[in-house]
Protein backbone atom coordinates (compact mmCIF):
# COMPACT_ATOMS: atom_id res chain seq x y z
CA UNK A 1 0.00 0.00 0.00
CA UNK A 2 1.23 3.47 -0.82
CA UNK A 3 1.65 5.24 2.53
CA UNK A 4 1.09 8.64 0.94
CA UNK A 5 -2.18 8.10 -0.92
CA UNK A 6 -3.44 4.71 0.32
CA UNK A 7 -3.43 3.12 -3.14
CA UNK A 8 -2.92 -0.65 -3.26
CA UNK A 9 0.38 -1.40 -5.00
CA UNK A 10 0.29 -5.20 -4.83
CA UNK A 11 -1.65 -8.05 -3.27
CA UNK A 12 0.62 -10.99 -2.53
CA UNK A 13 0.00 -14.50 -1.14
CA UNK A 14 0.89 -15.34 2.46
CA UNK A 15 0.33 -18.38 4.65
CA UNK A 16 -2.86 -19.26 6.52
CA UNK A 17 -3.69 -17.88 9.94
CA UNK A 18 -1.37 -14.91 9.94
CA UNK A 19 -1.18 -12.90 13.14
CA UNK A 20 1.73 -10.57 12.63
CA UNK A 21 3.66 -8.80 9.90
CA UNK A 22 7.00 -7.00 10.12
CA UNK A 23 9.25 -5.17 7.68
CA UNK A 24 13.04 -5.34 7.94
CA UNK A 25 13.99 -2.02 6.36
CA UNK A 26 17.73 -2.83 6.31
CA UNK A 27 17.24 -5.99 4.26
CA UNK A 28 14.06 -4.81 2.47
CA UNK A 29 12.15 -7.93 3.51
CA UNK A 30 8.55 -8.20 4.69
CA UNK A 31 7.55 -11.14 6.91
CA UNK A 32 4.22 -12.69 7.87
CA UNK A 33 4.17 -15.30 10.65
CA UNK A 34 1.44 -17.86 10.07
CA UNK A 35 -0.41 -20.30 12.33
CA UNK A 36 0.08 -23.11 9.77
CA UNK A 37 3.80 -23.19 10.65
CA UNK A 38 5.28 -20.99 7.95
CA UNK A 39 6.90 -17.62 7.68
CA UNK A 40 5.99 -15.81 4.46
CA UNK A 41 8.81 -13.68 3.05
CA UNK A 42 8.50 -10.92 0.45
CA UNK A 43 11.47 -8.99 -0.94
CA UNK A 44 10.95 -5.33 -1.84
CA UNK A 45 12.76 -4.85 -5.15
CA UNK A 46 11.65 -1.21 -5.51
CA UNK A 47 8.89 0.97 -4.10
CA UNK A 48 6.38 -0.71 -6.42
CA UNK A 49 7.92 -4.14 -7.19
CA UNK A 50 7.97 -7.15 -4.89
CA UNK A 51 9.09 -10.79 -5.08
CA UNK A 52 7.50 -13.57 -3.02
CA UNK A 53 10.27 -15.83 -1.70
CA UNK A 54 10.05 -19.46 -0.58
CA UNK A 55 8.23 -19.69 2.78
CA UNK A 56 10.32 -20.70 5.80
CA UNK A 57 9.06 -23.62 7.89
CA UNK A 58 8.61 -22.72 11.55
CA UNK A 59 6.24 -24.60 13.87
CA UNK A 60 2.45 -24.87 14.06
CA UNK A 61 1.00 -21.90 15.93
CA UNK A 62 4.09 -19.69 15.50
CA UNK A 63 2.23 -16.43 14.79
CA UNK A 64 3.52 -13.77 17.19
CA UNK A 65 6.75 -12.24 15.90
CA UNK A 66 9.33 -9.49 16.35
CA UNK A 67 12.33 -8.47 14.22
CA UNK A 68 15.70 -7.24 15.46
CA UNK A 69 16.23 -4.55 12.83
CA UNK A 70 20.01 -4.38 13.37
CA UNK A 71 20.84 -8.10 13.31
CA UNK A 72 17.93 -9.20 11.13
CA UNK A 73 17.03 -11.97 13.60
CA UNK A 74 13.34 -12.87 13.85
CA UNK A 75 11.74 -14.05 17.08
CA UNK A 76 8.61 -16.17 16.77
CA UNK A 77 6.61 -17.62 19.68
CA UNK A 78 4.70 -20.91 19.69
CA UNK A 79 3.85 -23.81 22.00
CA UNK A 80 2.73 -27.42 21.91
CA UNK A 81 -0.96 -27.95 21.14
CA UNK A 82 -3.59 -30.57 21.78
CA UNK A 83 -6.97 -30.79 20.10
CA UNK A 84 -10.36 -30.32 21.69
CA UNK A 85 -12.48 -32.63 19.53
CA UNK A 86 -15.68 -31.26 21.08
CA UNK A 87 -15.08 -28.02 19.16
CA UNK A 88 -15.17 -27.94 15.32
CA UNK A 89 -11.79 -27.57 13.59
CA UNK A 90 -12.82 -24.18 12.18
CA UNK A 91 -13.45 -22.70 15.66
CA UNK A 92 -10.78 -20.99 17.78
CA UNK A 93 -11.12 -23.41 20.70
CA UNK A 94 -10.29 -26.54 18.66
CA UNK A 95 -6.56 -26.28 19.42
CA UNK A 96 -5.51 -25.88 23.05
CA UNK A 97 -2.03 -24.83 24.24
CA UNK A 98 -0.34 -27.33 26.55
CA UNK A 99 0.58 -25.47 29.77
CA UNK A 100 4.32 -24.84 30.19
CA UNK A 101 5.17 -25.58 26.55
CA UNK A 102 5.91 -22.06 25.26
CA UNK A 103 8.82 -21.86 22.82
CA UNK A 104 10.75 -18.94 21.38
CA UNK A 105 12.13 -19.63 17.90
CA UNK A 106 15.13 -17.65 16.61
CA UNK A 107 15.41 -17.26 12.84
CA UNK A 108 18.61 -15.69 11.53
CA UNK A 109 19.08 -14.21 8.04
CA UNK A 110 21.18 -16.16 5.56
CA UNK A 111 24.39 -14.35 4.72
Secondary structure as a PSIPRED ss2 file (coil, helix, strand):
# PSIPRED VFORMAT (PSIPRED V4.0)

   1 X C   1.000  0.000  0.000
   2 X C   1.000  0.000  0.000
   3 X C   1.000  0.000  0.000
   4 X C   1.000  0.000  0.000
   5 X C   1.000  0.000  0.000
   6 X C   1.000  0.000  0.000
   7 X C   1.000  0.000  0.000
   8 X C   1.000  0.000  0.000
   9 X C   1.000  0.000  0.000
  10 X C   1.000  0.000  0.000
  11 X C   1.000  0.000  0.000
  12 X C   1.000  0.000  0.000
  13 X C   1.000  0.000  0.000
  14 X C   1.000  0.000  0.000
  15 X C   1.000  0.000  0.000
  16 X C   1.000  0.000  0.000
  17 X C   1.000  0.000  0.000
  18 X E   0.000  0.000  1.000
  19 X E   0.000  0.000  1.000
  20 X E   0.000  0.000  1.000
  21 X E   0.000  0.000  1.000
  22 X E   0.000  0.000  1.000
  23 X E   0.000  0.000  1.000
  24 X E   0.000  0.000  1.000
  25 X C   1.000  0.000  0.000
  26 X C   1.000  0.000  0.000
  27 X C   1.000  0.000  0.000
  28 X C   1.000  0.000  0.000
  29 X E   0.000  0.000  1.000
  30 X E   0.000  0.000  1.000
  31 X E   0.000  0.000  1.000
  32 X E   0.000  0.000  1.000
  33 X E   0.000  0.000  1.000
  34 X E   0.000  0.000  1.000
  35 X C   1.000  0.000  0.000
  36 X C   1.000  0.000  0.000
  37 X C   1.000  0.000  0.000
  38 X E   0.000  0.000  1.000
  39 X E   0.000  0.000  1.000
  40 X E   0.000  0.000  1.000
  41 X E   0.000  0.000  1.000
  42 X E   0.000  0.000  1.000
  43 X E   0.000  0.000  1.000
  44 X E   0.000  0.000  1.000
  45 X E   0.000  0.000  1.000
  46 X E   0.000  0.000  1.000
  47 X C   1.000  0.000  0.000
  48 X C   1.000  0.000  0.000
  49 X E   0.000  0.000  1.000
  50 X E   0.000  0.000  1.000
  51 X E   0.000  0.000  1.000
  52 X E   0.000  0.000  1.000
  53 X E   0.000  0.000  1.000
  54 X E   0.000  0.000  1.000
  55 X E   0.000  0.000  1.000
  56 X E   0.000  0.000  1.000
  57 X E   0.000  0.000  1.000
  58 X C   1.000  0.000  0.000
  59 X C   1.000  0.000  0.000
  60 X C   1.000  0.000  0.000
  61 X C   1.000  0.000  0.000
  62 X C   1.000  0.000  0.000
  63 X C   1.000  0.000  0.000
  64 X E   0.000  0.000  1.000
  65 X E   0.000  0.000  1.000
  66 X E   0.000  0.000  1.000
  67 X E   0.000  0.000  1.000
  68 X C   1.000  0.000  0.000
  69 X C   1.000  0.000  0.000
  70 X C   1.000  0.000  0.000
  71 X C   1.000  0.000  0.000
  72 X C   1.000  0.000  0.000
  73 X C   1.000  0.000  0.000
  74 X E   0.000  0.000  1.000
  75 X E   0.000  0.000  1.000
  76 X E   0.000  0.000  1.000
  77 X E   0.000  0.000  1.000
  78 X E   0.000  0.000  1.000
  79 X C   1.000  0.000  0.000
  80 X C   1.000  0.000  0.000
  81 X E   0.000  0.000  1.000
  82 X E   0.000  0.000  1.000
  83 X E   0.000  0.000  1.000
  84 X C   1.000  0.000  0.000
  85 X C   1.000  0.000  0.000
  86 X C   1.000  0.000  0.000
  87 X C   1.000  0.000  0.000
  88 X C   1.000  0.000  0.000
  89 X C   1.000  0.000  0.000
  90 X C   1.000  0.000  0.000
  91 X C   1.000  0.000  0.000
  92 X H   0.000  1.000  0.000
  93 X H   0.000  1.000  0.000
  94 X H   0.000  1.000  0.000
  95 X E   0.000  0.000  1.000
  96 X E   0.000  0.000  1.000
  97 X E   0.000  0.000  1.000
  98 X C   1.000  0.000  0.000
  99 X C   1.000  0.000  0.000
 100 X C   1.000  0.000  0.000
 101 X C   1.000  0.000  0.000
 102 X C   1.000  0.000  0.000
 103 X E   0.000  0.000  1.000
 104 X E   0.000  0.000  1.000
 105 X E   0.000  0.000  1.000
 106 X E   0.000  0.000  1.000
 107 X E   0.000  0.000  1.000
 108 X C   1.000  0.000  0.000
 109 X C   1.000  0.000  0.000
 110 X C   1.000  0.000  0.000
 111 X C   1.000  0.000  0.000
